[in-house]
Amino acid sequence: MPIIGIDLGTTNSLAAYFTEDGPVIIPNSFGEHLTPSIVSVGEDGEIYTGKIAAERRLTCPEMTASVFKRSMGTKKEYKLGDKSFLPEELSSFIIKKLKEDAEIFLGEPIEEAVISCPAYFSDAQRRATKTAGELAGLRVERIVSEPTAAAIAYGLHESDGNSKYLIFDLGGGTFDVSILDYADNIMEVRAVAGDNYLGGEDFNEVLIGMFLRTHDISPEGLTLRQAAALYKAAETAKLEFSKSKEVVMQCTLEDETYAMPVSLSEYEKNCELVLARLKVPVVRAMSDASVRLADVNAVVLVGGATKLPLVRNFVGKLFGMLPAQGINPDEAVALGAAIQAAMKERNAYIKELLLTDVCPYTLGTSVSVLRSNGLYQSGSFLPIIERNTVIPASKVERLYTLRDNQTVVDVEILQGENRKARDNIFLGQISISMPPAPAGNEAVDVRYTYDINGILEVEVTTVSTGLMKKIIIEKNPGVVSEDEIKKRFEDLSSLKIHPRDRDEYRYLLEKGERLYQEHTGALRQRIAEALADFDAALDGQDRGAIDEAALVLREFYEVVEAYNE
């Protein structure tokens, strides 16, 4: 029973498995490698994912959710109709779709997966990623960082001698930079940095802003449907820059069509602030790893957004070298995750390789510090595990009581790089009791353990009594208990999921609805008639007639889209 590798992306997700010839991407029900990370709820409560949901984002935006990966590890709720979902629940629908596609393709059940996440994901986000896999009915014992997976996919571990690599991972919604060392079958992550709110979506937003300013349109006045149409127009124009240095962004709002010609150089100038944000993590990662540009043997581009010409130009100028381009950047992470899964299975075809990773953030607690005036000042941040510490790591600090007869110690669990505790992210808290005694006579040992999946466990032990409390960030937003996962799994399993074998038919219907809303006049009427003919074929329940009607409808759509061009 194979373990599959899953790249759970902001914009698209995909799965892969390992064969004796290497890793292979698993096609979805449409025979495609990329499954859009979009979920939609139908009027009857049916759950749609991927390509079908992408069409519904334009026609039913209030019932559709996307870019929810950016909210992983938070309590943000997405209300779709009369249902509400957390980010990990929406992600679980995508993973469940990938799981089903893998089972159909491989012809056997899939029970376990290695899932990737951005290197700069926090503990809460990693836990939420793991939870998403469990809610989809998978066992998830390994979370792999996306840049590390990409490095494995590129076979960088098979290079000769000692080498340093910079992985530039720009996806739809997140950005990571990782510095890796390889020597003697050991691949070591030296440093990571990133921005969990920076990606290809931001380049769409630049075009949308330019379009609105050009036509003096207020974003506040847009309906959800108009905003969705504008997003699609921006995405289309952005991708056209791969083929042309001059594009026209066109969008119909309230039956009026607006157009904006834009050149690549003009677009690049408007993207200067976004591109400047890309430099910050690069500089930080190289500084933490004590690496100079001259030390880097290769720059590897990962993530769909790195296919944009302005991003490739930026990387070329920044590093003064052509990046490695041996693998489709959309697929590198999934392929690497599949190799990681094969390593976990101890597959005989895998070359032995030891991987090390690092903790992306500093983890610590709040303490009071004795000042020169003899008084204690509270609220200082005490780092326990520093950022870019090689993991797994386990470190302990002994903290003493501050007041006479103190019977309780509250240990705040914090994440961040700021000197003051209040400026860091609160992850959770442990309260533990102790015998009353004079100040400084009682102590607690605070141990932080960060494992290879990036999951933080905290132990607090009263030294004199041996009383110990241990949690995995119980109060951490987005982290749920095993009982909660079981309950959510049951709740989500009761939802009606659109059957895979009818994906193509549903997609044709949803695409038709979108085209109908986009057009007017005689063409709109022709679209309505074509949809009515297809509906009639579906009602007849004759598979041969349905397939024939589907072929006719697909060809009709090609004519409509060619007319739009």
Wavefront OBJ file of the C-alpha trace (Angstrom):
o trace
v 0.000 0.000 0.000
v 1.841 3.122 -1.206
v 2.344 6.313 0.760
v 1.636 9.280 -1.500
v 3.207 12.726 -1.423
v 0.888 15.733 -1.410
v 1.674 19.338 -2.236
v -1.154 21.266 -0.567
v -0.879 24.600 -2.353
v -2.549 27.982 -2.024
v -3.617 28.087 -5.676
v -3.236 24.471 -6.842
v -2.625 21.133 -5.154
v -1.323 17.849 -6.509
v -0.238 14.365 -5.467
v 2.523 12.008 -6.546
v 3.770 8.505 -5.833
v 7.110 6.741 -6.240
v 7.927 4.073 -8.826
v 11.115 2.217 -9.684
v 11.598 4.847 -12.396
v 11.202 7.728 -9.954
v 8.330 9.913 -8.719
v 5.214 10.328 -10.863
v 2.436 12.905 -10.653
v -1.045 11.412 -10.171
v -3.619 12.836 -12.629
v -7.002 13.999 -11.371
v -10.387 13.072 -12.839
v -9.779 15.476 -15.742
v -6.429 13.857 -16.548
v -4.646 17.009 -15.316
v -1.820 17.343 -12.789
v -3.017 20.485 -11.009
v -6.185 20.560 -8.920
v -7.266 24.120 -8.024
v -7.338 24.609 -4.242
v -10.912 25.856 -4.324
v -14.021 24.565 -2.529
v -17.629 25.418 -3.298
v -20.964 24.424 -1.772
v -23.910 23.818 -4.085
v -27.485 24.879 -3.476
v -28.282 21.316 -2.377
v -25.352 21.285 0.081
v -23.110 19.220 -2.211
v -19.376 19.923 -1.910
v -17.454 20.725 -5.099
v -13.678 20.966 -5.320
v -10.993 21.801 -7.844
v -11.849 22.718 -11.411
v -15.612 22.657 -10.836
v -15.304 24.935 -7.816
v -13.068 27.270 -9.867
v -15.941 27.830 -12.299
v -18.369 28.397 -9.435
v -16.050 31.047 -7.949
v -17.191 33.267 -10.812
v -20.894 32.424 -10.739
v -21.401 31.721 -7.020
v -18.609 33.611 -5.190
v -20.586 33.745 -1.940
v -20.635 29.910 -1.939
v -16.966 29.449 -2.861
v -13.674 29.724 -0.969
v -10.077 29.979 -2.187
v -6.660 31.078 -0.868
v -7.596 29.565 2.519
v -4.083 28.183 2.967
v -3.038 31.665 4.053
v -5.378 31.318 7.063
v -4.220 27.856 8.144
v -3.632 27.714 11.881
v -6.195 30.411 12.674
v -9.829 30.332 13.760
v -10.958 32.224 10.661
v -14.239 30.825 9.395
v -15.373 30.754 5.777
v -19.150 30.971 5.509
v -20.409 29.254 2.371
v -24.174 29.425 2.265
v -25.503 28.085 5.546
v -22.276 26.213 6.327
v -19.080 27.457 7.983
v -15.647 25.905 7.617
v -12.195 26.394 9.146
v -9.209 26.550 6.771
v -8.088 23.008 7.620
v -11.589 21.709 6.917
v -11.599 23.294 3.464
v -8.104 21.910 2.905
v -9.323 18.456 3.897
v -11.782 18.482 0.987
v -8.900 19.146 -1.413
v -6.801 16.389 0.157
v -9.753 13.994 0.063
v -10.102 14.698 -3.665
v -6.391 13.990 -4.205
v -6.708 10.806 -2.148
v -9.657 9.589 -4.220
v -7.862 10.386 -7.486
v -4.816 8.442 -6.244
v -6.930 5.429 -5.274
v -8.590 5.339 -8.708
v -5.272 5.793 -10.518
v -3.319 3.247 -8.457
v -6.172 0.812 -7.973
v -5.693 0.386 -4.232
v -6.602 2.160 -0.990
v -4.442 5.054 0.224
v -4.143 5.355 3.992
v -1.037 7.495 4.524
v 0.531 10.597 3.008
v 3.507 12.884 3.398
v 2.184 16.444 3.102
v 4.278 19.499 2.339
v 3.984 22.939 3.858
v 5.969 26.172 3.552
v 9.260 26.145 5.449
v 8.192 29.326 7.216
v 4.926 27.856 8.514
v 4.511 28.201 12.262
v 3.695 25.370 14.659
v -0.014 26.226 14.443
v 0.036 26.146 10.651
v 1.887 22.826 10.554
v -0.527 21.325 13.048
v -3.453 22.568 10.961
v -1.891 20.991 7.846
v -1.576 17.672 9.654
v -5.168 17.996 10.884
v -6.385 18.622 7.322
v -4.850 15.320 6.225
v -6.415 13.475 9.155
v -9.822 14.999 8.420
v -9.450 13.636 4.888
v -9.011 10.130 6.311
v -5.223 9.893 6.006
v -2.504 9.059 8.480
v 0.013 11.910 8.434
v 3.204 11.096 10.292
v 5.470 13.318 8.256
v 5.207 16.964 7.270
v 7.981 18.014 4.880
v 9.033 21.577 4.138
v 8.351 22.587 0.537
v 11.892 23.799 -0.270
v 13.425 20.601 1.123
v 11.014 18.516 -0.960
v 11.906 20.540 -4.048
v 15.636 20.056 -3.416
v 15.113 16.293 -3.219
v 13.076 16.348 -6.435
v 15.862 18.177 -8.258
v 18.281 15.482 -7.132
v 20.557 18.055 -5.563
v 21.605 15.351 -3.079
v 23.149 13.438 -5.988
v 25.623 16.195 -6.864
v 29.330 15.649 -6.328
v 31.236 17.204 -3.450
v 30.019 19.842 -1.027
v 27.391 22.176 -2.442
v 25.203 25.049 -1.274
v 21.787 25.730 -2.757
v 19.258 28.492 -2.406
v 15.647 27.385 -2.867
v 13.452 30.292 -3.976
v 9.895 29.068 -3.374
v 7.185 31.496 -4.487
v 3.752 29.926 -4.610
v 0.304 31.381 -4.960
v 0.124 32.695 -1.427
v 3.403 32.062 0.411
v 7.106 32.734 -0.093
v 10.052 30.780 1.353
v 13.788 31.025 1.015
v 15.920 28.114 2.200
v 19.686 27.701 2.235
v 20.743 24.045 1.966
v 24.102 22.308 2.314
v 24.832 18.908 0.844
v 27.838 16.752 1.716
v 28.413 13.027 2.251
v 24.765 12.014 1.752
v 23.617 14.581 4.303
v 21.313 17.368 3.168
v 21.217 20.035 5.831
v 18.897 23.037 5.890
v 21.077 25.867 7.138
v 18.469 28.629 7.355
v 14.950 29.511 6.298
v 13.069 32.771 6.035
v 9.881 33.789 4.365
v 6.597 35.625 4.213
v 3.367 33.665 4.612
v 1.376 36.497 3.016
v 3.327 36.994 -0.189
v 2.815 35.107 -3.440
v 1.334 35.031 -6.920
v -1.960 36.374 -5.576
v -0.209 39.678 -4.810
v 0.820 40.058 -8.452
v -2.857 39.647 -9.363
v -3.745 42.371 -6.881
v -1.295 44.766 -8.556
v -3.079 44.347 -11.901
v -6.473 44.722 -10.249
v -5.327 47.963 -8.606
v -3.995 49.300 -11.905
v -7.269 48.410 -13.648
v -9.444 50.092 -11.017
v -7.322 53.249 -11.047
v -7.314 53.392 -14.854
v -11.111 53.325 -14.994
v -11.701 55.253 -11.758
v -13.658 52.366 -10.212
v -13.994 52.108 -6.446
v -13.203 48.618 -5.090
v -15.768 49.154 -2.316
v -18.529 49.383 -4.907
v -17.805 45.979 -6.469
v -20.137 43.054 -5.842
v -18.654 39.631 -4.992
v -19.392 38.474 -8.526
v -17.729 41.529 -10.080
v -14.692 41.086 -7.834
v -14.445 37.452 -8.928
v -14.663 38.464 -12.608
v -11.962 41.080 -12.075
v -9.728 38.514 -10.376
v -10.105 36.135 -13.324
v -9.275 38.930 -15.779
v -6.150 39.811 -13.795
v -5.034 36.183 -13.599
v -5.499 35.785 -17.366
v -3.565 38.979 -18.142
v -0.754 38.018 -15.752
v -0.282 34.641 -17.458
v -0.327 36.251 -20.916
v 2.897 38.069 -20.022
v 4.622 34.698 -20.467
v 3.839 34.950 -24.198
v 3.804 38.693 -24.856
v 5.292 41.913 -23.523
v 2.049 43.748 -24.242
v -1.324 42.474 -22.979
v -4.856 43.793 -22.666
v -6.702 43.175 -19.414
v -10.407 43.083 -20.179
v -13.389 42.697 -17.866
v -17.153 43.149 -18.125
v -18.820 44.846 -15.143
v -22.558 45.562 -15.133
v -22.831 44.810 -18.873
v -20.088 47.332 -19.679
v -16.751 46.047 -20.952
v -13.586 47.785 -19.759
v -10.122 47.267 -21.229
v -6.633 48.245 -20.072
v -3.578 47.805 -22.326
v -0.460 47.275 -20.207
v 3.182 46.555 -21.040
v 5.466 44.208 -19.128
v 7.759 47.101 -18.176
v 4.803 49.110 -16.842
v 3.537 46.095 -14.913
v 7.014 45.440 -13.513
v 7.256 49.049 -12.320
v 3.937 48.731 -10.498
v 5.172 45.500 -8.893
v 8.272 47.145 -7.391
v 6.912 47.076 -3.826
v 5.955 43.393 -4.107
v 9.357 42.540 -5.597
v 11.095 44.521 -2.831
v 9.334 42.327 -0.273
v 10.967 39.291 -1.893
v 14.433 40.641 -1.041
v 13.857 40.760 2.721
v 13.663 36.988 3.384
v 16.545 36.362 0.960
v 18.853 38.701 2.877
v 17.737 37.302 6.235
v 18.228 33.650 5.273
v 21.682 34.290 3.837
v 22.673 36.264 6.906
v 21.461 33.550 9.297
v 23.321 30.908 7.288
v 26.451 33.109 7.035
v 26.436 32.558 3.277
v 27.493 34.972 0.545
v 26.147 35.003 -3.004
v 29.502 33.712 -4.224
v 29.067 30.626 -2.023
v 25.781 29.571 -3.655
v 26.221 26.855 -6.288
v 22.700 27.025 -7.679
v 19.388 28.836 -7.257
v 16.327 26.606 -7.616
v 12.950 28.114 -8.493
v 9.885 26.448 -6.979
v 6.207 27.395 -7.113
v 3.948 28.479 -9.947
v 4.591 32.200 -9.432
v 8.266 31.727 -10.383
v 7.127 31.099 -13.963
v 6.219 34.785 -14.270
v 8.771 36.604 -16.484
v 9.132 39.515 -14.066
v 9.936 37.110 -11.202
v 12.538 35.267 -13.272
v 14.054 38.591 -14.316
v 14.145 39.687 -10.689
v 15.856 36.475 -9.558
v 18.401 36.646 -12.370
v 19.360 40.215 -11.487
v 19.398 39.537 -7.736
v 21.676 36.493 -7.848
v 23.588 37.160 -11.033
v 23.012 33.621 -12.306
v 20.462 31.655 -14.280
v 18.261 29.577 -11.949
v 17.905 25.808 -12.308
v 14.873 24.965 -14.459
v 14.999 21.182 -14.831
v 11.564 20.471 -13.328
v 8.198 22.175 -13.699
v 8.115 24.518 -10.662
v 4.455 23.594 -10.124
v 5.365 19.927 -9.665
v 8.730 19.918 -7.871
v 7.313 19.886 -4.337
v 4.847 17.040 -4.973
v 7.585 14.971 -6.624
v 9.878 15.616 -3.663
v 7.120 14.709 -1.203
v 6.678 11.389 -3.061
v 10.421 10.719 -2.738
v 10.170 11.583 0.960
v 7.297 9.089 1.246
v 9.473 6.441 -0.432
v 12.254 7.212 2.052
v 9.782 6.676 4.865
v 8.916 3.300 3.330
v 12.648 2.542 2.978
v 12.130 1.970 -0.732
v 14.995 -0.033 -2.226
v 15.228 2.337 -5.222
v 16.002 5.358 -3.034
v 19.568 6.407 -2.427
v 20.269 6.649 1.294
v 20.055 10.276 2.406
v 19.995 11.953 5.795
v 17.854 15.093 5.904
v 18.055 17.777 8.526
v 15.714 20.724 8.901
v 15.523 23.799 11.093
v 13.045 25.585 13.305
v 11.874 28.617 11.307
v 10.999 30.817 14.316
v 12.452 31.533 17.725
v 10.372 29.903 20.459
v 10.502 31.112 24.041
v 8.633 32.450 27.026
v 8.007 35.591 29.040
v 10.202 36.273 32.097
v 11.009 39.041 34.565
v 14.572 40.387 34.469
v 16.535 42.018 37.326
v 17.567 45.556 36.366
v 20.504 47.623 37.604
v 18.224 49.466 40.059
v 17.565 46.211 41.895
v 13.979 45.891 40.645
v 12.502 43.223 38.407
v 10.951 44.224 35.094
v 8.385 41.850 33.644
v 7.612 41.116 30.001
v 11.044 40.222 28.622
v 11.303 37.504 25.981
v 13.516 34.530 26.852
v 14.443 32.491 23.725
v 14.550 28.756 24.383
v 14.879 27.383 20.843
v 16.437 29.974 18.521
v 15.322 30.300 14.915
v 17.230 28.106 12.441
v 18.193 25.618 15.163
v 18.622 22.178 13.579
v 15.684 19.916 14.424
v 14.648 17.738 16.101
v 15.688 19.883 19.046
v 14.949 19.753 22.753
v 16.117 22.473 25.134
v 15.357 23.251 28.770
v 15.529 26.423 30.861
v 15.176 26.564 34.677
v 13.054 29.469 35.912
v 12.738 30.535 39.581
v 9.861 32.007 41.575
v 9.719 35.765 41.897
v 7.481 36.193 44.952
v 7.441 34.780 48.474
v 4.986 31.886 48.917
v 4.227 31.769 45.204
v 2.092 28.661 44.519
v 1.516 28.911 40.766
v 3.777 29.591 37.803
v 2.224 30.587 34.458
v 4.482 29.757 31.516
v 3.527 31.602 28.334
v 4.574 29.927 25.089
v 5.666 32.535 22.558
v 6.983 32.656 19.011
v 8.864 35.533 17.452
v 12.011 37.605 17.243
v 11.110 40.605 19.402
v 12.816 41.601 22.646
v 9.541 42.302 24.448
v 7.277 39.330 25.060
v 4.108 41.249 24.180
v 5.391 41.872 20.638
v 5.687 38.150 19.890
v 2.952 35.685 18.977
v 1.156 34.005 21.868
v 0.888 30.262 21.220
v -0.403 28.950 24.514
v 0.138 28.725 28.258
v 0.798 26.135 30.965
v -0.021 26.801 34.618
v 1.616 24.558 37.225
v 1.453 24.497 41.040
v 4.325 24.352 43.545
v 4.807 24.416 47.323
v 4.932 27.872 48.957
v 8.481 28.988 49.729
v 10.623 32.121 49.812
v 11.197 33.819 46.456
v 13.844 32.035 44.428
v 13.706 28.795 46.435
v 11.322 27.031 44.067
v 11.871 26.495 40.338
v 10.368 24.965 37.226
v 12.154 23.362 34.305
v 10.654 24.484 30.992
v 11.478 22.135 28.110
v 10.639 22.911 24.484
v 10.829 20.030 22.001
v 10.482 20.729 18.280
v 10.233 17.596 16.115
v 10.986 16.865 12.456
v 7.393 17.719 11.500
v 7.752 21.172 13.026
v 5.426 20.352 15.924
v 6.173 21.987 19.275
v 5.733 20.126 22.558
v 6.205 21.922 25.874
v 6.873 20.335 29.272
v 6.896 22.230 32.551
v 8.140 20.406 35.662
v 8.139 21.644 39.274
v 11.690 20.781 40.367
v 10.952 20.065 44.054
v 7.872 17.847 43.570
v 8.396 16.358 40.135
v 4.899 17.446 39.060
v 4.914 17.730 35.279
v 2.483 19.135 32.717
v 2.914 18.577 29.002
v 0.924 19.979 26.088
v 1.121 20.475 22.352
v 0.024 24.092 22.440
v -3.493 23.460 23.685
v -4.536 27.092 23.424
v -2.921 27.572 20.052
v -5.394 28.901 17.448
v -6.074 26.288 14.806
v -4.798 23.362 16.879
v -7.436 20.844 17.891
v -7.473 17.751 20.068
v -7.792 14.183 18.802
v -11.382 14.052 20.052
v -12.220 17.230 18.142
v -10.616 15.805 15.004
v -12.718 12.635 15.314
v -15.893 14.657 15.738
v -15.075 16.946 12.811
v -14.190 13.925 10.684
v -17.640 12.470 11.367
v -19.334 15.804 10.662
v -17.466 16.353 7.397
v -17.987 12.751 6.309
v -21.736 13.275 6.519
v -21.567 16.034 3.901
v -22.490 15.123 0.367
v -19.318 15.152 -1.742
v -19.740 15.454 -5.492
v -19.010 12.022 -7.053
v -15.789 11.814 -9.064
v -17.321 9.928 -11.974
v -19.563 12.898 -12.763
v -16.843 15.567 -12.511
v -16.676 16.266 -16.239
v -20.444 16.663 -16.610
v -20.677 19.019 -13.629
v -17.721 21.012 -14.898
v -19.401 21.493 -18.283
v -22.557 22.736 -16.566
v -20.694 25.152 -14.295
v -18.573 26.426 -17.178
v -21.741 27.004 -19.174
v -23.286 28.969 -16.315
v -20.164 31.129 -16.162
v -20.148 31.758 -19.939
v -23.863 32.562 -19.853
v -23.308 35.229 -17.190
v -20.331 36.692 -19.054
v -22.208 37.238 -22.340
v -25.302 39.002 -23.592
v -27.582 38.999 -26.631
v -27.668 36.256 -29.220
v -24.537 34.473 -27.974
v -26.004 34.277 -24.498
v -29.151 32.710 -25.937
v -27.099 30.147 -27.852
v -25.265 29.214 -24.651
v -28.605 28.748 -22.875
v -29.838 26.481 -25.682
v -26.636 24.412 -25.605
v -26.966 23.957 -21.839
v -30.620 22.967 -22.196
v -29.656 20.282 -24.747
v -27.015 18.925 -22.381
v -29.462 18.969 -19.439
v -31.879 16.934 -21.560
v -29.170 14.363 -22.309
v -28.358 14.085 -18.597
v -32.032 13.580 -17.773
v -32.162 10.734 -20.323
v -29.516 8.812 -18.278
v -28.136 7.157 -21.422
v -24.359 7.170 -20.971
v -23.648 7.051 -24.693
v -25.994 9.959 -25.418
v -24.533 11.929 -22.518
v -20.958 11.440 -23.740
v -21.971 12.504 -27.249
v -23.752 15.600 -25.911
v -20.697 16.399 -23.760
v -18.457 16.294 -26.831
v -20.796 18.653 -28.707
v -20.867 21.026 -25.719
v -17.071 21.059 -25.360
v -16.676 21.915 -29.035
v -19.266 24.672 -28.678
v -17.354 26.150 -25.734
v -14.188 26.218 -27.854
v -16.024 28.287 -30.443
v -17.316 30.679 -27.764
v -13.866 31.141 -26.227
v -12.262 31.623 -29.644
v -14.895 34.307 -30.327
v -13.856 36.061 -27.102
v -10.250 36.187 -28.241
l 1 2 3 4 5 6 7 8 9 10 11 12 13 14 15 16 17 18 19 20 21 22 23 24 25 26 27 28 29 30 31 32 33 34 35 36 37 38 39 40 41 42 43 44 45 46 47 48 49 50 51 52 53 54 55 56 57 58 59 60 61 62 63 64 65 66 67 68 69 70 71 72 73 74 75 76 77 78 79 80 81 82 83 84 85 86 87 88 89 90 91 92 93 94 95 96 97 98 99 100 101 102 103 104 105 106 107 108 109 110 111 112 113 114 115 116 117 118 119 120 121 122 123 124 125 126 127 128 129 130 131 132 133 134 135 136 137 138 139 140 141 142 143 144 145 146 147 148 149 150 151 152 153 154 155 156 157 158 159 160 161 162 163 164 165 166 167 168 169 170 171 172 173 174 175 176 177 178 179 180 181 182 183 184 185 186 187 188 189 190 191 192 193 194 195 196 197 198 199 200 201 202 203 204 205 206 207 208 209 210 211 212 213 214 215 216 217 218 219 220 221 222 223 224 225 226 227 228 229 230 231 232 233 234 235 236 237 238 239 240 241 242 243 244 245 246 247 248 249 250 251 252 253 254 255 256 257 258 259 260 261 262 263 264 265 266 267 268 269 270 271 272 273 274 275 276 277 278 279 280 281 282 283 284 285 286 287 288 289 290 291 292 293 294 295 296 297 298 299 300 301 302 303 304 305 306 307 308 309 310 311 312 313 314 315 316 317 318 319 320 321 322 323 324 325 326 327 328 329 330 331 332 333 334 335 336 337 338 339 340 341 342 343 344 345 346 347 348 349 350 351 352 353 354 355 356 357 358 359 360 361 362 363 364 365 366 367 368 369 370 371 372 373 374 375 376 377 378 379 380 381 382 383 384 385 386 387 388 389 390 391 392 393 394 395 396 397 398 399 400 401 402 403 404 405 406 407 408 409 410 411 412 413 414 415 416 417 418 419 420 421 422 423 424 425 426 427 428 429 430 431 432 433 434 435 436 437 438 439 440 441 442 443 444 445 446 447 448 449 450 451 452 453 454 455 456 457 458 459 460 461 462 463 464 465 466 467 468 469 470 471 472 473 474 475 476 477 478 479 480 481 482 483 484 485 486 487 488 489 490 491 492 493 494 495 496 497 498 499 500 501 502 503 504 505 506 507 508 509 510 511 512 513 514 515 516 517 518 519 520 521 522 523 524 525 526 527 528 529 530 531 532 533 534 535 536 537 538 539 540 541 542 543 544 545 546 547 548 549 550 551 552 553 554 555 556 557 558 559 560 561 562 563 564 565
